[in-house]
Amino acid sequence: MTEKNLQEVNLPSLSDRKFFPSPAAWEDQVLYFLMLDRFSDGQEKGYRSNAGTIVRRGSTPLFQSTDAGNADASHWKAAGQKFCGGNLSGLTSKLGYLERLGVTAIWISPIFKQVKFKDTYHGYGIQNFLDVDPHFGQREDLRTLVRTAHAHGIYVILDIILNHTGDVFRYNPNRYRTEQNGRTFNDPRWDGQLYDVQGFHDQFGEPTLPFQQFDITSDPAAWPHGAIWPQEFQDPQAFTRKGHITNWDFSPEFLEGDFLDLKNIQLGSGDVDQYQPSDALKALAEVYKFWIAFADVDGYRVDTVKHMDLGASRYFASVIHEFTQSIGKENFYLIGEITGGRTRAFQTLETTGLDAALGVDDIPDKMEYLVKGYRNPEEYFQLFRNSILVQKESHVWFRNRVVTLFDDHDQVRKGENKARFCADAKGPDGLFNVLALNALTMGIPCMYYGSEQYFDGHGQNDQFIRECMFGGKFGAFHSHQRHFFNEESPAYRQLAIILRLRRDKLALRRGRQYLREISGNGIDFGLPRMLGGQIRSVVPWSRIFNDQEILLAMNTDYAAPRSAWVTVDDGLHQAGHTLTCLYSTNAGQIGQETTVESRNGKAVVLTLPAGGFVIYA
């Protein structure tokens, strides 16, 4: 039975057992982010089970190229605005697919119970922090998922929310109706004042419930789908009640205001060192301790950190780290979504004790458009070595402080023109290069579900980059009733090979990183750079760990092969030594050798196929 308040949660009892240990180093892991509603409903057939056998039961066959566009356009678009049917059991059945790809940690969109009267399939509209949304399954399904994931060598990271709830109450519409661009809004805009509330919403979205803590014996309609649960969050003081944000960069508006119709939680007050956590923040910490103890999860991705006081983030990080260390999870990871620029992200990590930041600002842009030939390589590689930010003279590497990705569920950087990497003409040709660049450069690499199957979603809002892997009514490529768990996909197969190399070679996970100079004639060397707004070139880099150098390179010319002299570490190599090709998109190159010569210190010649990728050691 789901607890109605935190006093009913027996945390000591839940914590009195052996927990799955944390990884020694999170930079060794490969993350995979999936939106639970869009991943798997468990009804697929013709895919490989967790044990590797072909599953014959089920109703949804594997997608074929001729299935593209088989959905009615209007029905397909409408379906993407609602819950589609992905669930925890479906995800559990696909852990073998992820393990064989090389994934070692899954980041799952929020699984908590949503407001009943809205289709917040994304999970960010929480109505009960202590329960799993019935669309996704039950609490025991989460336990089963985590237990099965651990058996397959996969850690589980849950997406959590601290700064807001779902649309659980209504402001007084008679007093605060506003006009904007010819439209009428019942929710007021933030202007710093405290607004009256009409009442908590019932299960139909009507404000019929009193805005106060109450006993369900007097208001039985509140349980389980009305108001907000557990009861601690029914205190009116748990909410800032200052209307919705219109200026997302103005402080304190972006700290106090509601995130659209999601209701902002009052987290506390004071500066960072003297921060006084609110009862609501203390309750949130207890909630998320519960889920760790209940399900044995391994980390949290913390949503919308920009919209929280630094003191609140520090309090939460301290409480959670102390709790997880007390139960044997010594390296429980807290990954913050920190928008607002690179400097803000770094300073937030330093101040709060969060472990890593999502690279949602500059990294995806530099990564995508470098691969597509429209960014200088130096712009990407310098992101991981920034002595100005860390205020130290020597270099400091951000190997485990940033999660790198090029596709995600928001694509904030692209504004209203949402688009996955494969949405334009250069995407499919460059997909493997961007997967390899993400996996084999610094940071904790994270893939967005469907990228390994060439998903090309694009449109005017988020739904178009949240296609269903299991097909349903909203499958990728404007299809329906066809799934995409295809382990014969070229991108899937090649990425699996790359990730095996990453697992086997410590330098590819933890090594220092250097963009290398190139030369066409073996005499004049320089970093690869754009000419005329484009770069069609060999782009090489090294990962060095201890006394081993691994040389990697990609060709951003997708029309022709390229050769270049490439600089290697002068002290680790002698003229006449050879490097051997460990991997190439041209399989015939694997095993071939290239000889070190005394040029620009030391250098070797690399030849890459059109749009190709190579690894030498």
C-alpha positions in Angstrom: 0.0 0.0 0.0 1.3 3.5 -0.9 2.1 5.6 2.1 0.1 8.8 2.5 2.7 10.6 4.5 6.3 10.4 5.3 5.7 9.2 8.8 4.4 5.9 7.3 7.7 5.4 5.5 9.9 2.9 7.4 13.3 4.1 6.0 15.4 2.2 8.6 13.7 -1.1 7.7 14.2 -0.5 4.0 17.8 0.4 4.5 18.7 -2.6 6.5 20.1 -4.7 3.6 23.0 -5.0 1.2 22.8 -2.6 -1.7 24.4 -2.7 -5.1 27.7 -0.9 -4.9 28.4 2.3 -6.9 30.9 2.3 -9.8 34.5 3.2 -8.9 34.6 5.8 -11.7 31.6 7.2 -13.5 33.7 8.2 -16.5 34.0 4.5 -17.2 30.2 4.3 -17.8 28.2 4.7 -20.9 24.8 6.3 -20.3 21.6 5.8 -22.3 18.7 8.3 -21.8 15.2 7.1 -22.6 11.8 8.5 -22.1 9.9 5.7 -20.5 6.6 6.3 -22.2 8.3 6.2 -25.6 10.7 3.2 -25.2 9.0 -0.2 -24.9 5.5 -1.5 -24.1 6.7 -5.1 -24.1 4.5 -6.1 -27.1 7.3 -6.3 -29.7 8.2 -9.5 -31.5 11.2 -10.5 -33.6 13.7 -8.9 -31.2 16.4 -10.6 -29.1 15.5 -11.2 -25.5 17.7 -10.4 -22.5 19.2 -13.9 -22.9 19.8 -13.3 -26.6 17.1 -15.6 -28.1 14.6 -14.4 -30.7 11.2 -13.4 -29.1 8.4 -14.8 -31.3 5.4 -13.8 -29.2 4.1 -10.2 -29.3 2.1 -8.2 -31.8 4.5 -5.5 -33.1 6.9 -6.6 -35.8 10.3 -5.0 -36.6 10.3 -1.9 -38.7 11.3 -2.2 -42.4 12.3 0.7 -44.6 9.0 0.3 -46.6 7.1 1.0 -43.3 8.1 4.7 -43.2 5.1 6.9 -43.5 2.6 4.1 -42.9 0.7 6.2 -40.3 -2.0 8.6 -40.9 -0.4 12.0 -40.5 -3.1 13.6 -38.3 -3.5 10.5 -36.1 0.2 10.2 -35.7 0.7 13.8 -34.7 -2.2 13.6 -32.2 -0.8 10.4 -30.6 2.5 12.1 -29.9 0.8 14.6 -27.5 -0.5 11.8 -25.2 0.7 8.8 -23.3 1.8 6.2 -25.8 2.2 3.1 -23.6 5.9 2.6 -22.7 6.3 1.1 -19.3 8.8 -0.4 -16.8 8.2 -4.0 -17.7 8.8 -3.2 -21.4 12.1 -1.5 -20.5 13.1 -4.5 -18.4 12.6 -6.8 -21.4 15.0 -4.7 -23.4 18.0 -4.6 -21.1 19.8 -7.2 -23.2 19.5 -4.9 -26.2 21.2 -2.2 -24.2 23.8 -4.5 -22.7 24.8 -5.8 -26.1 25.1 -2.3 -27.3 27.6 -1.5 -24.6 25.4 0.6 -22.3 26.3 0.4 -18.6 23.9 2.9 -17.1 20.3 4.0 -18.0 18.9 7.4 -17.3 15.1 7.1 -17.1 12.6 10.0 -17.4 10.5 10.5 -14.2 8.4 7.5 -13.3 6.4 9.1 -10.5 2.6 9.5 -10.4 1.4 12.3 -12.6 -1.7 14.5 -12.3 -4.6 12.4 -13.6 -6.3 15.0 -15.8 -3.3 15.8 -18.0 -1.3 13.7 -20.4 2.1 14.6 -18.9 3.7 11.5 -20.5 7.1 13.0 -20.0 6.8 12.6 -16.2 7.5 16.1 -15.0 4.0 16.8 -13.7 4.2 14.9 -10.3 1.1 14.5 -8.2 2.3 11.8 -5.8 6.1 11.7 -5.1 5.8 8.3 -3.3 4.1 6.3 -6.1 4.8 5.1 -9.7 2.5 6.4 -12.4 0.0 3.6 -13.3 0.8 4.2 -17.0 4.3 3.0 -16.2 3.4 0.1 -13.9 3.7 -0.3 -10.1 6.4 0.3 -7.6 7.4 -3.4 -7.6 8.0 -3.1 -11.4 10.7 -0.6 -10.6 12.4 -2.9 -8.2 12.3 -5.7 -10.8 13.8 -3.4 -13.4 16.7 -2.3 -11.1 17.4 -5.8 -10.0 17.5 -7.1 -13.6 19.6 -4.2 -14.8 22.2 -4.9 -12.1 22.3 -8.5 -13.1 23.2 -7.3 -16.6 25.9 -4.9 -15.4 23.7 -1.8 -15.9 23.3 1.0 -13.3 20.0 2.9 -13.0 19.7 6.7 -12.8 16.3 8.2 -12.1 15.2 11.6 -13.3 13.9 13.6 -10.4 12.3 17.0 -9.8 12.9 19.2 -6.8 11.7 22.6 -7.7 8.1 22.0 -8.9 5.1 19.7 -8.8 2.5 19.0 -11.4 -0.5 21.3 -12.0 -2.0 20.5 -8.6 -3.8 23.7 -7.7 -5.5 26.7 -9.4 -5.1 30.4 -8.7 -8.2 32.4 -8.1 -9.3 33.2 -11.6 -11.6 36.0 -10.7 -8.8 38.1 -9.3 -5.9 37.2 -11.5 -7.2 36.7 -15.0 -4.6 38.2 -17.4 -4.5 39.1 -21.0 -1.5 38.6 -23.3 -1.4 38.7 -27.1 -5.2 38.5 -27.3 -5.4 35.4 -25.1 -6.9 35.1 -21.6 -4.8 33.3 -18.9 -6.2 32.2 -15.5 -2.7 31.7 -14.1 -1.1 35.0 -13.2 2.3 36.1 -14.4 5.2 36.5 -11.9 5.6 40.1 -10.6 7.0 39.3 -7.2 3.6 39.3 -5.3 1.9 36.4 -3.5 -1.3 35.3 -5.2 -4.5 33.7 -3.8 -5.2 30.1 -4.5 -8.8 28.8 -5.2 -8.1 25.2 -4.3 -6.3 22.0 -5.0 -7.4 20.2 -8.1 -9.4 17.1 -7.9 -8.9 14.2 -10.3 -10.8 16.0 -13.0 -8.7 19.2 -12.8 -11.3 21.2 -10.9 -10.3 23.2 -7.8 -12.8 21.6 -5.5 -10.4 20.6 -2.7 -9.4 22.9 0.0 -5.9 24.4 -0.3 -4.7 23.0 3.1 -3.5 19.9 4.7 -6.4 17.6 5.2 -7.5 14.2 6.4 -9.0 12.1 3.6 -11.8 11.0 6.0 -13.2 14.5 5.5 -12.1 14.8 1.9 -12.1 11.3 0.5 -12.1 12.5 -3.1 -8.5 13.7 -2.6 -7.1 10.2 -2.6 -5.4 9.0 -4.7 -5.8 11.3 -7.7 -6.6 14.7 -6.1 -4.4 17.4 -4.5 -0.8 16.3 -3.9 0.8 13.5 -2.0 2.4 12.8 0.5 0.5 15.0 2.9 3.5 17.1 3.8 3.2 18.8 0.4 -0.4 19.9 1.1 0.8 22.7 3.4 0.2 26.0 1.5 3.6 27.2 2.6 5.2 24.4 0.4 4.5 26.6 -2.7 5.9 30.0 -3.7 2.5 30.9 -5.3 3.8 33.7 -7.4 2.5 32.9 -10.9 4.3 31.7 -14.0 7.7 32.7 -15.4 7.8 34.9 -18.5 11.4 36.1 -18.2 13.5 33.0 -17.9 16.7 34.9 -17.3 15.6 37.4 -14.6 16.3 36.6 -11.0 14.4 36.0 -8.7 11.6 35.4 -11.3 13.2 32.2 -12.6 13.7 31.0 -9.0 10.2 31.9 -7.6 7.9 31.6 -10.6 6.0 28.6 -11.8 7.4 26.5 -14.7 4.5 27.1 -17.1 1.5 25.4 -15.3 3.8 23.3 -13.0 3.7 24.7 -9.5 6.9 26.0 -7.9 8.0 24.6 -4.5 9.3 26.9 -1.8 12.7 25.3 -1.1 14.0 27.6 1.6 15.7 31.0 2.1 19.1 32.6 2.8 22.5 32.6 1.2 24.4 29.4 0.4 26.3 29.2 3.6 23.4 30.1 5.9 20.6 28.4 3.9 17.5 27.4 5.8 15.8 24.5 4.0 12.0 24.6 4.1 9.9 21.8 5.4 9.1 21.0 1.7 12.7 20.6 0.8 13.3 18.4 3.8 10.3 16.3 2.7 11.7 16.0 -0.8 15.0 14.7 0.6 13.1 12.1 2.5 11.2 11.1 -0.6 14.3 10.6 -2.6 16.0 8.7 0.2 13.0 6.4 0.1 13.3 5.6 -3.6 17.0 4.8 -3.2 16.3 2.4 -0.3 13.2 0.9 -1.9 14.6 0.3 -5.4 18.4 0.3 -5.0 18.9 2.9 -7.7 22.4 4.2 -8.4 22.0 7.9 -9.2 19.7 10.8 -9.9 19.5 13.3 -12.7 18.2 16.5 -11.0 15.9 18.5 -13.2 15.9 22.3 -13.6 18.8 23.1 -11.2 18.9 26.6 -12.6 15.5 27.3 -11.0 16.7 26.3 -7.5 18.6 28.3 -4.9 22.2 27.2 -4.7 21.6 26.6 -1.0 18.8 24.2 -1.8 20.9 22.2 -4.2 23.8 22.0 -1.7 21.4 20.9 1.1 19.9 18.1 -1.1 23.3 17.0 -2.4 24.7 16.8 1.2 21.7 14.9 2.5 21.6 12.4 -0.3 25.4 11.8 -0.4 25.4 11.2 3.4 22.5 8.8 3.2 23.9 6.8 0.3 27.3 6.5 1.9 25.7 5.2 5.0 24.1 2.3 3.1 27.3 1.4 1.1 26.7 3.4 -2.2 29.9 5.4 -1.9 29.7 7.0 -5.3 26.0 7.7 -5.8 25.9 10.2 -8.6 23.9 13.4 -8.8 23.8 14.9 -12.3 22.4 18.3 -12.6 20.5 19.9 -15.5 22.1 23.3 -15.3 21.2 25.6 -18.1 22.4 29.2 -18.5 25.9 28.7 -19.8 29.2 26.9 -19.1 30.3 29.3 -16.3 27.1 28.9 -14.4 27.2 25.1 -14.7 30.8 24.9 -13.4 30.2 27.3 -10.5 27.0 25.5 -9.6 28.9 22.2 -9.3 31.7 23.8 -7.2 29.2 25.4 -4.9 26.6 22.7 -4.4 28.4 19.4 -4.4 26.5 18.0 -7.3 28.7 15.5 -9.1 28.3 16.4 -12.8 26.4 18.7 -15.1 24.6 17.8 -18.3 26.4 19.4 -21.2 23.2 20.8 -22.6 24.5 24.2 -23.7 27.7 24.2 -25.7 28.7 20.6 -26.0 25.8 19.3 -28.2 26.2 22.3 -30.6 30.0 21.9 -31.0 29.8 18.1 -31.3 27.0 18.0 -33.9 28.3 20.8 -36.1 31.9 19.7 -35.9 30.9 16.3 -37.3 28.8 18.0 -40.0 31.7 20.2 -40.9 30.6 23.6 -39.5 32.6 24.1 -36.3 36.4 24.3 -35.7 37.5 21.2 -33.8 39.3 23.3 -31.3 36.0 24.8 -30.1 34.8 21.3 -29.0 38.1 20.0 -27.6 38.8 23.0 -25.5 35.6 22.5 -23.6 37.2 19.8 -21.5 40.3 21.8 -20.5 39.5 25.2 -19.1 42.0 26.7 -16.6 40.0 30.0 -16.5 37.0 28.4 -15.0 38.8 26.4 -12.4 41.2 29.3 -11.7 44.3 27.2 -11.7 47.4 27.6 -13.7 47.8 23.9 -14.7 45.2 22.2 -16.8 42.3 20.5 -15.2 40.3 17.9 -17.1 36.5 17.6 -16.9 36.6 13.9 -17.4 33.8 13.0 -14.8 32.1 16.4 -14.2 30.2 16.6 -17.5 27.7 14.3 -19.2 28.2 14.6 -23.0 25.4 14.2 -25.5 24.3 15.5 -28.9 20.6 14.5 -29.0 18.2 14.9 -26.1 14.4 15.2 -25.4 14.4 19.1 -25.2 16.9 20.4 -27.7 16.7 23.8 -25.9 19.6 25.1 -28.0 17.6 24.8 -31.2 14.7 26.9 -30.0 11.4 26.2 -31.7 13.0 24.2 -34.5 13.5 20.9 -32.7 15.5 18.4 -34.6 17.5 15.2 -33.9 21.0 14.8 -35.4 19.7 12.7 -38.3 17.0 15.2 -39.3 19.0 16.9 -42.0 20.8 15.5 -45.1 24.2 15.2 -43.4 22.8 13.4 -40.4 22.7 9.7 -41.5 26.1 9.9 -43.1 27.6 11.6 -40.0 25.8 9.5 -37.4 28.6 7.1 -36.7 31.2 9.9 -36.4 29.1 11.7 -33.8 28.5 8.5 -31.8 32.2 7.8 -31.8 33.2 11.4 -31.0 30.7 11.3 -28.1 31.9 7.9 -26.8 35.7 8.4 -27.2 36.3 11.9 -26.0 36.2 13.1 -22.5 33.2 13.2 -20.2 30.6 10.6 -19.4 29.0 9.8 -22.7 25.3 9.6 -23.0 23.2 8.5 -25.9 19.5 9.4 -26.5 17.3 6.5 -27.3 16.7 5.9 -31.0 19.9 7.7 -32.1 21.5 4.3 -32.7 18.5 3.5 -35.0 18.9 6.8 -37.1 15.8 8.5 -35.6 15.2 11.7 -37.5 12.5 13.5 -35.5 12.0 17.2 -36.2 9.2 19.7 -35.8 8.0 22.8 -33.9 7.9 21.3 -30.4 9.3 18.6 -28.2 7.0 15.8 -29.1 8.6 15.4 -32.6 11.9 14.4 -31.0 10.3 11.9 -28.7 9.3 9.1 -31.1 8.3 5.6 -29.9 11.0 2.9 -30.1 8.2 0.3 -29.8 6.1 1.9 -32.6 2.6 2.2 -31.2 0.7 5.0 -32.7 3.7 7.4 -32.8 6.6 5.5 -34.2 9.7 7.0 -35.8 9.7 8.0 -39.5 6.0 8.7 -39.3 5.2 5.0 -38.8 3.0 3.1 -36.5 2.9 -0.5 -35.1 6.5 -1.2 -36.0 9.4 -1.4 -33.4 13.0 -0.4 -33.8 15.0 -2.8 -31.6 17.2 -3.8 -34.5 20.6 -5.1 -33.5 21.5 -5.4 -37.2 21.3 -1.6 -37.6 24.7 -0.5 -39.0 25.0 2.3 -36.4 24.1 -0.2 -33.5 26.6 -2.7 -34.7 29.5 -0.3 -35.2 28.8 1.5 -31.9 28.8 -1.8 -30.1 32.3 -2.5 -31.5 33.5 1.0 -30.4 32.1 0.6 -26.9 33.8 -2.7 -26.5 37.1 -1.1 -27.4 36.3 1.7 -24.9 35.6 -0.9 -22.2 38.9 -2.7 -22.9 41.2 0.3 -23.3 41.6 2.4 -20.1 43.0 5.3 -22.1 39.7 5.6 -24.0 37.8 6.1 -20.7 40.2 8.0 -18.5 43.0 9.3 -20.7 44.1 12.9 -21.1 42.9 14.4 -24.4 44.7 16.3 -27.1 43.5 17.7 -30.5 46.4 16.9 -32.9 48.0 19.0 -35.6 47.9 17.8 -39.2 49.9 18.4 -42.4 49.4 17.7 -46.0 53.0 17.8 -47.0 54.6 16.5 -43.8 56.4 19.8 -43.2 53.8 22.5 -42.4 51.6 21.5 -39.4 48.6 23.1 -37.8 45.3 22.4 -36.1 42.5 21.4 -38.5 40.3 24.5 -39.1 37.4 25.6 -41.3 38.0 27.2 -44.6 35.2 29.3 -46.1 32.9 28.4 -43.3 33.4 24.6 -43.7 35.8 21.9 -42.6 36.4 18.9 -44.9 39.4 17.4 -43.2 41.0 14.7 -41.1 40.2 15.6 -37.4 42.6 13.7 -35.1 43.0 13.5 -31.3 44.9 11.4 -28.8 43.9 9.9 -25.5 46.9 9.3 -23.3 46.9 7.4 -20.1 50.2 6.6 -18.2 52.5 5.6 -21.1 49.9 4.6 -23.7 48.7 6.8 -26.5 45.6 5.9 -28.6 45.2 7.9 -31.7 41.7 8.5 -33.1 40.5 10.4 -36.2 37.5 11.1 -38.2 37.0 12.5 -41.7 34.5 15.3 -42.0 34.6 15.0 -45.8 31.7 12.7 -46.7 32.4 12.7 -50.4 36.0 11.6 -50.5 38.7 9.8 -48.6 41.4 12.0 -46.9 45.0 11.4 -45.9 47.2 13.5 -43.6 50.3 13.5 -41.5 49.1 13.5 -37.8 51.2 14.5 -34.9 51.7 12.1 -32.0 53.4 12.4 -28.6 57.1 13.0 -29.1 58.1 11.4 -25.9 56.1 8.2 -26.2 57.2 7.2 -29.7 60.5 6.7 -31.5 61.0 7.0 -35.3 60.5 3.6 -36.9 58.0 2.4 -34.4 54.5 1.5 -35.8 50.9 2.1 -34.8 48.3 -0.6 -35.6 44.8 0.1 -36.7 42.4 -1.3 -34.1 39.3 -0.1 -35.9 38.2 1.5 -39.1 34.9 2.1 -40.8 36.7 0.4 -43.7 37.2 -3.0 -42.2 40.0 -3.7 -44.6 42.3 -1.3 -42.8 42.0 -3.1 -39.4 45.4 -4.6 -38.6 47.3 -2.4 -40.9 50.3 -0.4 -39.6 51.6 3.1 -40.0 55.2 4.1 -39.2 56.3 6.9 -36.9 58.6 9.5 -38.5 60.4 12.5 -37.1 58.1 15.2 -38.3 56.8 18.0 -36.1 58.3 16.0 -33.3 56.8 12.7 -34.3 54.0 12.0 -36.8 52.3 9.3 -38.7 50.3 9.2 -41.9 46.6 8.3 -41.5 44.2 7.6 -44.4 40.5 7.7 -43.7 37.6 6.6 -46.0 35.0 9.2 -46.9 33.2 10.2 -43.7 35.2 7.5 -41.9 36.6 6.9 -38.5 39.8 5.1 -37.3 41.5 4.1 -34.1 45.3 3.4 -33.9 47.4 2.2 -31.0 
